[in-house]
């Protein structure tokens, strides 16, 4: 697909070059634009042009694109000359793709393209590819062959234009100097015209008759010299092109433009035409020069056909690619879906394993103390029951009862979390005497304490009853109050209920150790405990239970806590099912 895109890009550059070059003919601009085309060969590092010096018959460095150190380009070219690669291209007159191994074992590929005119080589184009790369696609080679022929013609045209300008300068010089007779001037002019490799005719502007023609023009027209001189140029040229391009008699020099000429067989030949108007004394003449661009037109047709073929291949491969992309997208979607499910299962498994580990650790730690109390008390009662007073017996029975209640609470919390983690928690709201429920919870907690603690309970609101899930609200209050007792030492515990029209607001406040800011978002995670709890025992389940109870009631919980100053938990539950 990349090769097709690059081929299409190269072809587009060639087409743009072909469309505009004759409208803005300048040999240096032509060379620069052409090198840009050669540079767009896939993996090209640079493209350079070496033009033959006609006096020394050596290749001189002329141009390179993009700009790089000239010494590198010259060194590459001289190396290829020394090993005979350039000579092989000159002998065979064909494009050569050559792989060169340097002394440092680096492998570099070069494309050497000869630019040809009849019976000679006028230039060599050298393209250096990125190391290790080689062009093998047939289409690239075909495009380069067509374009190199076209570019050779343009350089040839430049040489011919120089000759024509030189001839015109000589002609004007001879006329101005008036050093030679008119007949001698005509003979010299004819000699000059005969040496020019482009078709040239001279026209008398007053009579609009051809007064001279060179052999190249006679060959293109297909007539003898005598059958052309004296005739009107309208017999051969299509002058509608002059009108179309706005070329007037007042214009001394015109730009190059494409036109047509009709030969003796009645065939229309495409030409590249240049017109100049000169004055010799009082006599006005028009010089027409032209090139047969039949091969160029054939090249353009071939390029167009290659373009159409390329576009067709691109379209076909694009359609195939779209089908493939659609299939790949479906496969990727299904794979991502499957991977997501697998990750979810793995995360769940990891979470369960972590929960299992934490549970085992918690059970082994939190159950150890009450079990030890129970075991010790039972042993003492068994051994010394007859020696104990009633108060002593009651003391040990109270220890056993409190330890059993503690273990019962731990088990209830574990079961609650287990149900929550497996989404088996039920939500069954019923009519509840909220005020009495709060009083009952406080009294139950007091019974489990080793020493007396102060609880401040305030109930604000016109209603005692609300529709709540008692099985969720009760453990929520128990865990909030137990945490307040555990982490506040001897300070009072405050429980406030604000029963408003819209909400039921629970507030539990203590004056204990507080919760660090960085820990406040984590305390609702199962088994998580703040870093500042020290040796205070706990399971890390209480706040997780509180959060689940609030969530099932569609409520909201807020924390206001400062280290060593205390903590306030505020829970707001919607009062949608209020019973008056």
C-alpha positions in Angstrom: 0.0 0.0 0.0 2.9 2.4 0.8 4.5 1.8 -2.6 1.2 2.6 -4.3 0.8 5.8 -2.4 4.4 6.8 -3.2 3.9 5.9 -6.9 0.8 8.0 -7.0 2.6 10.9 -5.3 5.5 10.6 -7.8 3.1 10.5 -10.7 1.2 13.6 -9.5 4.5 15.5 -9.3 5.4 14.5 -12.8 2.0 15.6 -14.1 2.3 19.0 -12.3 5.8 19.3 -13.8 4.5 18.5 -17.3 1.5 20.9 -17.0 3.5 24.0 -15.9 7.0 23.7 -17.3 6.3 25.1 -20.7 4.4 28.1 -19.3 7.4 29.1 -17.1 10.4 27.9 -19.0 13.6 28.5 -17.2 16.3 25.9 -17.3 17.4 26.4 -13.7 13.8 26.2 -12.5 13.3 23.1 -14.7 16.3 21.4 -13.2 15.2 22.2 -9.7 11.7 21.0 -10.2 12.9 17.9 -12.0 15.2 17.0 -9.1 12.2 17.3 -6.7 10.5 14.7 -8.8 13.5 12.4 -8.7 13.8 13.0 -5.0 10.3 11.7 -4.4 11.4 8.2 -5.4 10.7 6.0 -2.3 13.5 6.0 0.3 15.4 8.7 -1.6 18.1 10.6 0.4 19.0 13.0 -2.3 18.8 13.5 -6.1 21.7 15.2 -8.1 22.4 16.2 -11.7 25.8 16.0 -13.4 25.9 17.7 -16.9 28.4 16.9 -19.6 31.0 19.6 -20.3 31.0 19.6 -24.1 34.6 20.9 -24.3 36.3 18.5 -21.8 33.7 15.6 -22.1 33.7 15.3 -18.3 30.7 15.5 -16.0 30.5 18.7 -14.0 28.4 19.0 -10.8 25.4 21.2 -11.5 22.6 20.8 -8.9 21.3 18.7 -6.0 18.1 18.5 -4.0 17.7 18.8 -1.1 20.6 21.0 0.0 23.4 18.9 1.4 27.2 19.0 1.5 28.3 19.1 -2.2 31.5 17.1 -1.4 29.4 14.1 -0.3 27.5 14.2 -3.7 30.7 14.6 -5.7 32.4 11.8 -3.7 29.5 9.4 -4.4 29.5 10.2 -8.1 33.3 9.9 -8.5 33.2 6.6 -6.6 30.6 5.3 -9.1 32.7 6.6 -12.0 35.9 4.9 -10.7 34.3 1.5 -10.3 32.8 1.7 -13.8 29.1 2.0 -12.9 28.6 5.3 -14.7 30.4 4.0 -17.7 28.0 1.0 -17.8 25.0 3.3 -17.7 26.5 5.4 -20.6 27.2 2.2 -22.7 23.8 0.6 -22.1 21.8 3.8 -22.0 19.5 2.3 -19.4 18.6 3.1 -15.8 20.7 1.1 -13.4 19.9 0.3 -9.7 23.3 -0.4 -8.1 24.2 -1.6 -4.6 27.5 -0.3 -3.3 29.4 -1.8 -0.3 31.6 0.9 1.3 34.8 0.4 3.2 32.9 0.6 6.5 30.7 -2.3 5.3 27.7 0.1 4.9 25.5 -0.9 2.0 24.0 1.9 -0.1 21.7 1.7 -3.1 22.0 4.2 -6.0 19.8 4.8 -9.1 21.8 6.1 -12.1 19.7 7.6 -14.9 21.2 8.7 -18.3 19.6 11.7 -20.0 19.8 11.2 -23.7 19.7 13.2 -26.9 20.4 11.7 -30.4 23.8 10.1 -30.5 25.0 11.4 -27.1 24.6 11.6 -23.4 24.0 15.1 -22.0 23.7 14.4 -18.3 23.5 11.8 -15.5 20.9 11.9 -12.7 22.2 10.2 -9.5 19.6 9.2 -6.8 21.0 7.9 -3.4 18.6 5.8 -1.4 18.5 5.2 2.3 21.1 2.6 3.2 20.0 -0.9 2.6 16.9 0.1 0.5 16.4 -0.9 -3.1 13.6 -0.1 -5.5 12.2 -3.2 -7.1 8.7 -2.1 -8.1 8.3 -2.2 -11.9 6.0 0.8 -11.9 8.6 3.1 -10.4 11.2 2.1 -13.0 8.6 2.7 -15.8 7.7 6.2 -14.4 11.4 7.1 -14.1 12.2 6.0 -17.7 9.3 8.1 -19.1 10.2 11.1 -17.0 13.9 10.9 -17.8 13.2 11.0 -21.5 10.9 14.0 -21.0 13.5 15.8 -18.9 16.3 15.1 -21.5 14.1 16.8 -24.1 13.8 19.9 -21.8 17.6 20.1 -21.3 18.1 19.7 -25.1 15.5 22.4 -25.6 17.6 24.7 -23.4 20.7 24.0 -25.4 18.8 24.7 -28.6 17.4 27.8 -27.2 20.9 29.0 -26.4 22.0 28.2 -29.9 19.0 30.1 -31.3 19.6 33.1 -29.1 23.3 33.0 -30.1 22.3 32.9 -33.8 19.9 35.8 -33.3 22.6 37.8 -31.6 25.1 37.1 -34.4 22.4 38.0 -36.9 21.6 41.3 -35.3 25.3 42.1 -34.8 26.0 41.6 -38.5 23.0 43.7 -39.5 23.9 46.6 -37.1 27.6 46.5 -38.1 26.7 46.5 -41.7 30.1 44.9 -42.4 28.8 42.4 -44.8 26.6 42.4 -47.8 23.0 41.3 -47.5 23.6 38.2 -49.6 26.6 37.2 -47.5 24.5 37.8 -44.3 21.8 35.5 -45.7 24.4 32.8 -46.4 25.9 33.0 -43.0 22.4 33.1 -41.4 21.5 30.0 -43.4 24.7 28.3 -42.3 23.8 29.1 -38.6 20.3 28.0 -39.1 21.4 24.7 -40.7 23.5 24.0 -37.6 20.6 24.4 -35.2 19.0 21.1 -34.0 15.6 22.7 -33.8 13.2 23.5 -36.7 13.7 27.2 -37.7 11.9 29.3 -40.4 12.3 33.0 -41.2 9.2 34.9 -42.4 9.0 38.3 -44.1 6.5 40.2 -41.9 5.3 42.5 -44.7 4.5 39.7 -47.2 3.9 37.0 -44.6 6.0 34.6 -46.8 8.7 32.2 -45.7 12.1 33.4 -47.0 14.3 30.7 -45.4 14.1 27.4 -43.6 16.6 25.1 -42.0 17.0 21.3 -42.7 15.4 20.3 -39.4 12.2 22.3 -40.2 12.1 20.9 -43.7 12.4 17.4 -42.3 9.6 17.9 -39.8 7.3 19.5 -42.5 8.3 16.7 -44.9 9.0 19.0 -47.9 12.1 20.1 -49.8 13.6 23.5 -49.1 12.3 24.8 -52.5 8.8 23.7 -51.8 8.6 25.6 -48.5 10.3 29.0 -49.3 7.8 31.5 -50.7 4.8 29.9 -49.1 2.7 31.3 -46.2 3.3 29.9 -42.8 -0.4 29.5 -42.5 0.0 26.5 -44.8 1.8 24.7 -42.0 1.2 26.4 -38.5 -2.0 26.6 -36.5 -2.2 30.4 -35.8 -5.3 29.9 -33.6 -2.9 29.2 -30.8 -1.5 32.7 -31.1 -4.9 34.2 -30.7 -5.7 31.9 -27.8 -2.6 32.9 -25.9 -2.8 36.6 -26.7 0.4 36.8 -28.8 0.4 40.1 -30.7 2.6 41.6 -33.5 3.9 44.2 -31.0 5.4 41.4 -28.8 9.1 41.1 -29.6 9.6 37.8 -27.8 7.0 35.3 -26.9 7.1 32.6 -24.3 7.2 28.9 -25.3 3.8 27.4 -26.1 2.5 24.2 -27.6 1.0 24.3 -31.0 0.7 22.1 -34.1 2.2 21.8 -37.6 0.8 20.0 -40.6 3.3 18.0 -42.7 3.2 17.0 -46.3 1.3 13.8 -45.6 -1.5 15.8 -44.0 -0.5 14.6 -40.5 -0.7 16.9 -37.6 2.5 17.0 -35.5 2.5 18.4 -32.0 5.3 21.0 -31.5 6.8 23.3 -28.9 7.0 26.7 -30.6 8.9 29.9 -30.0 8.5 33.1 -32.0 10.8 36.1 -32.2 10.4 39.4 -34.1 13.5 41.2 -35.5 14.2 44.3 -37.6 17.0 44.4 -40.2 17.1 48.1 -41.3 13.7 48.9 -42.5 12.8 45.2 -43.1 10.8 43.3 -40.4 11.1 39.6 -40.0 9.7 36.9 -37.8 11.7 33.9 -36.7 9.8 30.7 -35.7 11.6 27.8 -33.9 9.9 24.6 -33.0 10.5 21.1 -31.7 8.7 17.9 -32.5 7.2 16.8 -29.2 5.5 13.7 -30.5 7.5 11.5 -28.1 6.7 13.8 -25.2 3.0 13.6 -26.0 3.3 9.8 -26.2 5.1 10.0 -22.8 2.2 12.0 -21.4 -0.3 9.5 -22.7 1.7 6.7 -21.2 1.8 8.6 -17.9 -1.9 9.2 -18.1 -2.5 5.5 -18.7 -0.1 4.6 -15.9 -2.0 7.0 -13.7 -5.3 5.5 -14.5 -4.0 2.0 -13.9 -2.5 3.1 -10.7 -5.7 4.8 -9.6 -7.6 1.6 -10.4 -5.2 -0.5 -8.4 -5.3 2.0 -5.5 -9.1 1.9 -5.6 -9.2 -1.9 -5.6 -6.7 -2.2 -2.8 -8.4 0.6 -0.9 -11.7 -1.4 -1.0 -9.9 -4.6 0.0 -8.2 -2.7 2.8 -11.5 -1.2 4.0 -13.0 -4.7 4.2 -9.9 -5.9 6.1 -10.1 -2.9 8.4 -13.7 -3.7 9.2 -12.9 -7.3 10.0 -9.9 -6.2 12.1 -12.1 -3.7 14.0 -14.7 -6.4 14.7 -11.9 -8.8 15.9 -10.3 -6.0 18.0 -13.7 -5.2 19.5 -14.4 -8.9 20.4 -10.9 -9.3 21.8 -11.1 -6.1 23.9 -14.5 -7.3 25.1 -13.1 -10.7 26.0 -10.0 -9.1 27.6 -12.1 -6.8 29.6 -14.1 -9.7 31.0 -10.9 -11.6 31.7 -9.4 -8.6 33.5 -12.6 -8.2 35.4 -12.6 -11.8 36.5 -8.9 -11.6 37.4 -9.4 -8.4 39.4 -12.3 -10.0 41.2 -10.2 -13.1 41.9 -7.4 -10.9 43.1 -9.8 -8.9 45.3 -11.3 -12.1 46.7 -7.8 -13.5 47.5 -6.8 -10.2 49.2 -10.1 -10.3 51.1 -9.4 -13.9 52.1 -5.9 -13.0 53.3 -7.2 -10.0 55.3 -10.1 -12.0 56.7 -7.8 -14.8 58.0 -5.4 -12.2 59.5 -8.3 -10.3 61.1 -10.0 -13.4 62.5 -6.7 -14.7 63.9 -6.1 -11.4 65.6 -9.5 -10.1 66.6 -10.9 -13.4 67.8 -7.8 -14.2 69.8 -8.6 -11.8 72.7 -12.2 -12.7 73.4 -11.5 -16.4 73.0 -8.6 -16.1 75.5 -11.0 -14.4 77.9 -13.6 -17.0 77.5 -11.1 -19.9 77.8 -9.5 -18.4 80.9 -12.8 -17.6 82.6 -14.2 -21.1 82.0 -11.0 -22.7 83.3 -11.1 -20.6 86.5 -14.8 -21.3 87.0 -14.3 -25.0 86.5 -11.3 -25.1 88.9 -12.5 -22.7 91.7 -16.3 -22.3 91.3 -16.9 -23.7 94.8 -14.4 -21.2 96.2 -15.8 -18.1 94.3 -18.3 -15.7 95.8 -21.4 -14.8 93.9 -19.9 -11.5 92.8 -16.8 -13.2 91.6 -18.8 -15.7 89.6 -20.9 -12.9 88.1 -17.8 -11.1 87.1 -16.4 -14.1 85.2 -19.8 -14.7 83.6 -20.0 -11.1 82.5 -16.5 -11.4 80.9 -17.7 -14.4 79.1 -20.9 -12.7 77.9 -19.1 -9.6 76.7 -16.5 -11.7 74.9 -19.3 -13.7 73.2 -21.0 -10.4 72.3 -17.8 -9.1 70.9 -17.3 -12.2 68.8 -20.9 -12.1 67.7 -20.4 -8.5 66.5 -17.3 -9.5 64.6 -19.1 -12.3 62.9 -22.0 -10.1 62.0 -19.7 -7.5 60.5 -17.9 -10.2 58.4 -21.1 -11.6 57.2 -22.4 -8.1 56.4 -19.3 -7.4 54.3 -19.4 -10.8 52.6 -23.0 -10.2 51.5 -22.1 -6.7 50.3 -19.1 -8.0 48.3 -21.3 -10.6 46.6 -24.2 -8.1 46.0 -26.5 -10.2 48.3 -27.4 -7.4 50.7 -31.2 -7.0 50.8 -32.9 -3.6 51.2 -36.2 -4.0 53.1 -37.4 -0.6 54.5 -40.1 -0.8 57.2 -41.7 1.5 59.8 -39.1 2.1 62.5 -39.2 4.0 65.8 -36.0 5.8 65.1 -35.7 7.5 68.5 -36.0 4.3 70.5 -33.7 2.5 68.1 -30.9 5.1 68.7 -31.5 4.8 72.5 -31.4 1.0 72.4 -28.1 1.0 70.4 -26.5 3.4 72.9 -27.6 1.2 75.8 -26.3 -2.0 74.2 -22.9 -0.4 73.6 -22.7 0.8 77.2 -23.1 -2.8 78.4 -20.0 -3.9 76.4 -17.7 -1.2 77.8 -15.2 -1.9 80.5 -15.7 1.6 82.0 -18.4 4.1 81.9 -18.5 6.6 79.0 -20.7 9.7 78.5 -23.1 9.6 75.5 -24.9 12.8 74.5 -28.0 12.1 72.5 -30.2 14.8 70.8 -33.3 14.1 68.7 -34.6 17.1 66.8 -37.8 16.8 64.7 -41.6 16.3 64.9 -41.5 12.6 64.0 -40.4 9.5 65.9 -41.1 7.0 63.1 -39.5 6.7 59.7 -39.5 4.1 56.9 -36.0 2.6 57.0 -34.2 -0.7 56.9 -33.5 -1.4 60.5 -31.1 -4.2 59.6 -28.9 -1.6 57.9 -29.4 1.4 60.1 -28.6 -0.4 63.3 -25.1 -1.8 62.3 -24.4 1.6 60.8 -25.0 3.4 64.2 -23.2 0.6 66.1 -20.1 0.9 64.0 -20.1 4.7 64.1 -20.5 4.9 67.9 -18.1 2.0 68.6 -15.4 3.8 66.5 -16.1 7.0 68.4 -15.7 5.2 71.7 -12.5 3.3 70.5 -10.6 6.3 69.1 -11.7 9.1 71.6 -10.6 7.6 75.0 -12.5 9.3 77.8 -14.2 12.2 76.0 -18.0 12.3 75.5 -19.7 10.9 72.4 -22.4 12.9 70.7 -25.2 11.5 68.6 -27.6 14.0 66.9 -30.7 13.2 64.8 -32.2 16.0 62.8 -35.5 15.0 61.4 -36.4 17.5 58.6 -39.1 17.5 56.0 -36.6 16.4 53.2 -33.9 14.4 55.1 -33.0 12.4 58.1 -29.6 13.6 59.2 -27.4 11.5 61.6 -24.4 13.1 63.2 -21.8 11.3 65.3 -19.1 13.4 66.9 -16.1 12.5 69.0 -13.0 14.4 70.4 -10.4 11.7 69.7 -7.3 11.1 67.6 -8.9 12.3 64.3 -8.2 11.0 60.7 -5.3 12.3 58.6 -6.5 14.1 55.4 -4.7 11.7 53.1 -6.5 8.7 54.8 -10.0 10.1 54.7 -10.9 8.8 51.3 -9.6 5.3 52.1 -11.3 4.6 55.4 -14.4 3.2 53.6 -12.3 0.4 52.0 -12.8 -3.0 53.7 -9.9 -3.8 56.2 -8.3 -0.4 55.8 -7.2 1.3 59.0 -5.6 4.7 59.4 -1.9 5.0 60.1 -2.4 6.9 63.4 -4.5 4.2 65.2 -1.4 2.7 66.8 -2.0 -0.4 68.9 -5.8 0.2 69.1 -7.4 -3.1 67.9 -9.9 -3.2 65.0 -10.9 -5.0 61.9 -11.2 -2.2 59.4 -14.7 -3.3 58.5 -16.8 -0.7 60.4 -16.7 2.2 58.0 -17.2 -0.1 55.0 -20.4 -1.4 56.6 -21.5 2.2 57.3 -20.9 3.2 53.6 -22.9 0.2 52.3 -25.9 1.0 54.6 -25.9 4.7 53.4 -25.6 3.7 49.7 -28.6 1.4 49.9 -30.7 4.2 51.5 -29.5 6.5 48.6 -27.9 8.7 51.2 -24.7 10.7 51.5 -21.9 10.7 54.1 -19.4 13.5 54.9 -16.3 13.6 57.1 -15.0 16.5 59.1 -11.9 15.5 60.9 -8.7 17.0 62.3 -5.8 15.0 63.9 -5.8 15.1 67.7 -9.0 17.2 67.7 -11.7 14.7 66.7 -14.0 13.5 64.0 -17.6 14.2 62.9 -19.5 11.9 60.5 -22.6 13.4 59.0 -25.0 11.1 57.2 -28.0 12.4 55.2 -30.8 10.0 54.1 -33.7 11.1 51.9 -37.0 11.4 53.9 -39.2 10.1 51.1 -41.1 7.6 53.1 -41.8 9.6 56.2 -44.9 8.6 58.3 -46.5 11.4 60.2 
